[in-house]
Amino acid sequence: MNRKQFFQNGLIVGTTLLPTDSLFAEAAVHGGFDKLTDSEGNFVLQSLPYSENFLEPFVDAETMHLHYTYHHGGAVKGANKDLQMIKKALDENNLETVDFWTKKLAYHFSSHVLHTIFWTNLSNKQTSPKGKLLSYFEKNFGSFDKLKLYLTSTSKNVDGNGWGIMGYQPYSDSLVVMQCENHEKLTQWGVIPLLVIDVWEHAYYLKYKNKRNDFVDAIFPLLNWDNVALRLDNALLLSK
């Protein structure tokens, strides 16, 4: 694979995402679900790579619709506005509010990135980690079971709204687990997100009410480890 092919298929570098597993390959590669921007650099919300009832009964169709259309979609609209206001400030040489819009862009664009990963991290069939991914679990956490305990506990205990994240840290050649408050806080420089669990209330409240722990426990068996493995492969390729 040459450099051009890698970036066409690949990882979150600027505005593209890693390819998904075979279940979503058609939508992600040919349908363009992995494209976060259009040809002019505007942020875009692609169609889901599956139907809104795909994850029933663990994630209900109404929650999926509201979550994707209005929360993810709202982040895309917000990020476009933030970009416009930053460009306006630069064109007018008026930087009094540019720090405000820069902070807003970090919030909205991070939401766009994490949500796009989240949809492709999920499947309606159970998978299991194997090969290189499993080896990293054993090296960094001791076992897959320990990674599960670490990631679910981290996700359940995010203060307020946020995400549980597992990513590849190229500077230490390791997998790391992080909490992310909102969409952009408490992250680590350099980490490439491979797996994310959305624990904002809008992700689960209609079905699970205030029982975040139950939602995280229900989501974990839906995690698509084939997708995560492909993301790790491309992260390793990028770091060479």
Secondary structure as UniProt FT lines:
FT   HELIX           3..9
FT   TURN            22..24
FT   HELIX           26..30
FT   TURN            33..34
FT   TURN            39..40
FT   TURN            52..58
FT   HELIX           61..66
FT   HELIX           67..72
FT   HELIX           73..91
FT   TURN            92..93
FT   HELIX           98..120
FT   HELIX           131..141
FT   HELIX           144..156
FT   STRAND          162..169
FT   TURN            170..173
FT   STRAND          174..181
FT   TURN            182..184
FT   TURN            189..190
FT   STRAND          192..198
FT   HELIX           201..203
FT   HELIX           205..208
FT   TURN            209..210
FT   HELIX           212..219
FT   HELIX           220..222
FT   HELIX           225..239
//
